Amino acid sequence: MFGGAEPGEDAGVPERMVRASGCRVWDARGREYVDYVMALGAVALGYGYPDVNRAAEQAIAAGVVGPLPPVLEEELAEALSRRIPWIERVRFLKTGAEAVAAAVRLARVATGREQVLGCGYHGWLDWCQGADGVPASTRALYAELPFNDADATRRLIREAGDRLAVVVVEPVVVVEPTREWLEVLRVETQRVGAVLVFDEIKTAFRLAIGGAAERFGVRPDLMVLGKALANGFPLAAVGGRTDLMAGVSRTWISSTLATEGVALAAAKTTLEVMDRESVCVHLHRVGTHLLHGLHRLHREHGDLVTGVGGIAEMCFLHFAAEHISRDVARGCAARGVLFKRTAYNFVSLAHDEGTVDGTLEGLEDVLAAMG
């Protein structure tokens, strides 16, 4: 969990938890930790948020699944469309990986083309992976776009031309996107008749309700949502232009539990809490406090920390060597902090500046002891 370590490699870092509340988790020995993993970014309000739990409990009492889609599905779709106007229609699924795959399939249906250009991480399914077990014929349909390289992106999209079905990108990859890169994506996909998909699984409901598309003002054709959408309950979605979403009736996108009522209820209430508590404003403020502290640690411990990655809402430290990152993870755990060592750390509504100050003090102690 803390960097893809093999079993035993992260000795001293807890492997299992018994409960979680707010921004804290407890292991089997009863030890308490301040958490920045936040279920890999799936929890933005804090673990066990009372309003969300109550909504989930009511949905359980009403019947989790049945022979017909629940009214909650329509209510949540309308709630999303009100907050993210370019989502004209939406399809709910269970995981981000299948939601991105659904977006790609819809783009292929709409264009009659097969080629995909992508940037960032889009899940483990075959269409975007070069992993062992993926057929070479499938791999050949996917190629990488360089993040924030406007000239190369323009060239690759034009070279793909009328073979290109879709460009799917994470709009934030370690750093913010440049306006030029986003505009090149928008203009060039329109030029060649391809679909532009923003994979906002990490960024929606954090940078803004409407994610990077809202913050930076460039609208995709389709948008993929997940993670913080339901504050840890399993739910994802693909949404966007009506004409593209109509492709659902021309292909097959189905999941037995896609519209079970518990996650839908959790998501509907999560959106209400995000509005009421100005959650994205809070995440930016507290995340900025954390990010500034990480930059200070980089300046003071440059022999161990080689840089800071990410943005306020999701950030991490670069370390000089793998063994240093492991030792930092262990040292943080010993001081009651779970801090990802090779990937994004996330704050939540349950974190505040005081919590972050305690974490930064712990990181300072760990790095000072190693220096």
N, C-alpha and C positions, 0 to 999 in steps of 0.2 A: 504493500500500500504506500510505503514512503519512498518510492522511487524504483519499483520493479525489482526489488531485492529477492534473492533466493532465500528459501527457508533457513533461518538461523543467521543470515547475513546482517540483519538489523537487530541483533540481540540487545535487549534493553528497551526496545520500542514495543509497546503492547500489540499483540496480534489479534485480540478479540475484545469486544466491549460487552457490557451487560446492560447499560442504559445510557441515554443521552437526554440532556435538557438544556435549552438555551444554546449557549456556545460551549458547553462542557459535556464531557463523556467520562464514564467510569469503567475501569477494567474489572476483571474477575477477582482481583485482590482488593477491590474497593478504592483504588487510587484514582484521583480526580485529575483531569487534564483540560486545559483550555484548547479548543480545537480550531484549526484553520483549514482543515481538509473539507469540512462541512459537506460530507457525502459527495466529494468530488464536485462541489459547487451546486448540488441539487437542493440545498437548503439555504434560503436567503433570509427567512424570518427568525430562524433559530429552531432547534429541535423541539418537537412537541408543542408547537405554538397553540395555545388553548383554543382560540377561535377556530383554527383549522381542524384540530382534533374533534371539537364538538360537531362541526359540519360532517366530518367523516363518520362519526358515530351515528348521526342521524341518517346518513345514507345507508349504513349497515342495517339499521332498523327498518328502513324502507325497502330493503331488498337489494343486494349487491348487483345481481344480474337477473335478466328475465328474457322473455321471448321478443320483447320490443326494446328499441333504444329508449333510454330514460329522457324525461323532459329536461334534465340537467344538461344533456348534450347540447341541445338548442340554446339553452340559457348561457352556457359557457361560450359557445360560438359567438353569440351576440355580444357578450361582454368583451371578448377579444377584439371583435370588429370595431366596437365603440372606441377602444383604447388604441388600436392599431388600424387605422382606416384603410390601409392598402391590403389588409387581409379581408377580402370580400367573401370568401368561402374558406372553410377549414375542414380538415379531416384529422380525427384524433387517432393516435396509436399509443403503444406502450413504451417504446424506447426511441432515443434519438437516432440510433443507427437505422432503424426501419423507417423512421420519418424522412431522413435524408434520402434513403433508397427510394421511397415513394415519390419524393420530389423529382428525382432523376428519371424515374419511370414516366411520370406525368409529362416531363419535358420531352422525352423520346416519343411519347404518344402524340404530342402537339406538333412536333417538328418532322416526324418520320425519319429522324436521324439517330445515330448511335454514339458518336464520339463525345467524350466528356473531358473537360479541363477542370482541374480542382486545385484548391490551395487550402492547406490546413488538415486537421484531423476530422474525418467524417464517419468514424465507426469501423467495425471489424468485418463488415460484409464484403462479398467478393468484388463488387463493382469498383471499389476504390482501393483495393489492397493488392500489394505485390507479394503477399506472404505465401509460404509453402502451402500447397493444397488448392491454390487459385489457378484455374486453367489459363494457359498462355493466351488463348483467344479472348478471354475476359480481360486480362491485363492489358491487352493491346488497345482496348477501347478507352483507356484512361491515361491521361498525362498530367503532370504537375505544372501549375503556373507559379512563378516566383512572386512571393508576397512583396507588395509595395514597389515593384519594378514596372513602372508604367510602360516604358518602351518595349520591354520583352513581352509583357502581357498583350499589348497591341499587336505585336508581330505574331505571337502564337495564335491569337484568336483569328487574325486574318488568314494565316496559313491554313488553319483548320477549315475556315470558310463554310461552304455548304455541307460539310460533313459533321459540323458541330451542332450537337443537340442542346448542350447545357454547359454553363460555367457555374460551378458551385464553390463558394469560398467561405471560409471563416473570416469575417471582416476585421478581426483582431487576432494577430499571431505574434505574441510576445510584446509587440509595440502597437501603438495606434496606427491605423491606415492613413496614408496621405490622401488629401482630397483629390489630387490628380489621379491616383491609382483607382479610386472608387469611380471617378467619372469616366476613366478609360473603360473600366468594366461595363458600365452602363451604356456608353455610346457604342462601343465595339460589338457587344452582343446584339444590340438593336441593328447595327449595320449588317451583320451576317444572318440575322433571323434566329439567333439562339436565345434560350431562356437563361436569365440570371437568377441564381438562387443564393440567398444568404443563409448560411448555416449559423444560426444565432442561438444554438443550444446553450452555450456558455454565457453569451452576452445579453440576451433578452432578459428582462426583469432584473438586470444589474446595472448596465450602463444607462439604461432607460427602460421603461416598460416595452417600448418598441426596439430595444437594443441599439446596435450600432447604426442601423438604418435611420432610426429616429435621431440619435445624437449627431450624426454626420450629414444627414439630409439627402442621402442617396437611396432611392427606393428600388428594391429588387422586384422581380416578377413573382417569385415564390419565396417564402420565408419558413425556416424550420425552427420550431420551439421545443424546449424540453427542460431538463434539470429543474431550475427554480420555479417553473410553471406551477407546480402543485406542492411546493415546499417539502419535497422528499417522497411524496406519493408517486407511484409510477405512472407518468403520463407524458406524451409528446404530441406534437401536432405539425402538420404541414398546411400552410394557408397562403392565399394570394389571389391573383386575378381569377375572376369567374370563369373565363374561357379556358384557362389552363386547368383549373380544378374540375371542370366538367369532364375532363379526361378520365376521371375515376369510373365513369359509366362505360368507358371504352376499353378498360383494362381490368386487372384484378388486384385490388389492394384491400386486404381483409385481415382481421385479427379477432379471435374469439372474445377476448377481454378488453378490446380497445375502448369500449364505452361502458365499462363497469362503473357504477355510480359513485364509489368511494373516492377515487382519484378525481373525478369530475367535480364533486362537491368540494374537495380540498382545493382544487385549482380556482374555482369560483370565489371561495372565501379568501384565498391567497391574494387574488387581484384586489378584492375589497380592502384588505389590510394594507396592501402596497399603496393604494390611493390614500387611505386615511392616515397612515403613518409616514408618508413621503419616504418610502423605503429606499428608493434609488438615490435620493439626496443623502440619506444617512450613510449608505454604503460608500458613496463617493467621499464624504467627509472623513469617515473613520478609516477608509482604505487609503486616503491621501496621507493621513497621520502615520499609518503603517509604512507606506511607501517611502515617505521622507525619512523615517527611522532606518529603513533598510539601506537607503543611500548613505546615511551617516555611518552605518556599520561598514559599508564598502570603503568609505574614505578612511576610516580608522583602522581597518584590518585588511588592507589591500593584498597582503601576502596570502591570505586565506580566501577572501571573497573577491572574485574577479569582476563582478558586475551585478546589476539588478535587472531583472526582466519583468515584463508585464506592465500593467497600468494599475491605477488605484484600486479598482474593484477586484483585481486578480493579479497577484504578483509573486515573485520568488527571487531567491538569491542564486547567482552563479558561483560555484566554488572552484578552487584551483585544482582539485583532484577529487576522484571518487571517494577515497577514504576519508577526506575531510568532510564531505557531505554526509557520510554515514556517521561520523563522530558527532557532527552537529545535531543530527536527528536524535542520536542517543542522548546527548547532553540535554537537549530540549525536553525529551521525555522524562529524564531524571528530575527536571525542574517543573514538571507538570504542564508541558506544552507539546501539542502535536502540530508539527510544522513540516510541510512537504519539502523535500530536499531537492527535487528535480522537476517540479511542476507547480502549477498555480496553487497559491494559498488564497482563501476567500474569507472575507469578513461577512457578518450577518447583522441583522437588526439587533441581535443579542450582544454583539460586541460594542464596546464604547472605547473612548480614548484611554480611560484608565486601564481597561483590559489590555489594550495594545501596549501601553507603557510598561506594564508588567512583563509582557512577552518580549519587548525589546530589551529590557533589563536582563531577562534570562538569556537571550541570544548574546548580549554583550558579555555576560559572565562566561558562557561557553567558549566564545571566541577568544576572550582574554586568557582563559585557562589553557587553550591550545597554542596560543602565541608564545 
